[in-house]
Amino acid sequence: DESQLSHFNSYKIKNRVMGIDLNPNYIGWSIVDWKSESEYNIIKSGVYIIKDLNDKEKELKRLKLSSEDPKRIFISNKRNFEMIEISKNLMNIALYYHCELISLEKLDIRPKDNNKGKKYNIVVNNQWIRNKFINNLKKRCVLNSVNFLEVAPDYSSFIGNFLFRSEKLPDMILASIELGRRGNEYYSQYIKKTKDPKKNIIQPEIISFLSLYSKSLEEFGLQNQFGTDFIKLYYIIT
């Protein structure tokens, strides 16, 4: 009975957000309580690794096995199964910790040349069943009354790794924290309307993160010549 399921899972903790960072080989996630844009408490985090399946697929292709070969079919079915299981597991974690919101990057992935080599293109274009994963997670959010939000992904990995590097967590988890911050800000400003709206959610206000920002600059041996512009800083560092 879906109505009973929804009622059972209705208790949510305000401003507790699960952020999810997706890439073809790794899925990073974090659950964070956001006291403000810059004050936070990490409740739980983790990484799902699907690289082995992608590597196995590449190996079978290297051996020139057709897509109809039983080994290729097995890997394809295995990947589909694992992505649905990851979606299910993430939903169970979000419910266990009473998350108010699940936030992840909104990507428009179409087959293209990513200018990073043939092997990279194969992984991104052919092996990443992102839509199936997202649609399954959306369905579970609806059934369990968990808010679901896709946010702009621009510079999320860079900003996440720059601001939250002191947490000493893997890159994809740090990116998920930043995506969770964006989700919480958008949800608070434009849906709950508990905060005044801002024009730019992608770039956090430097003044709020000044201690973290200054510490990261010091570790990179840089002076603050960039004002509040994370994008300018990104191109200087990279």
Disulfide bonds with the S-S distance in Angstrom:
none
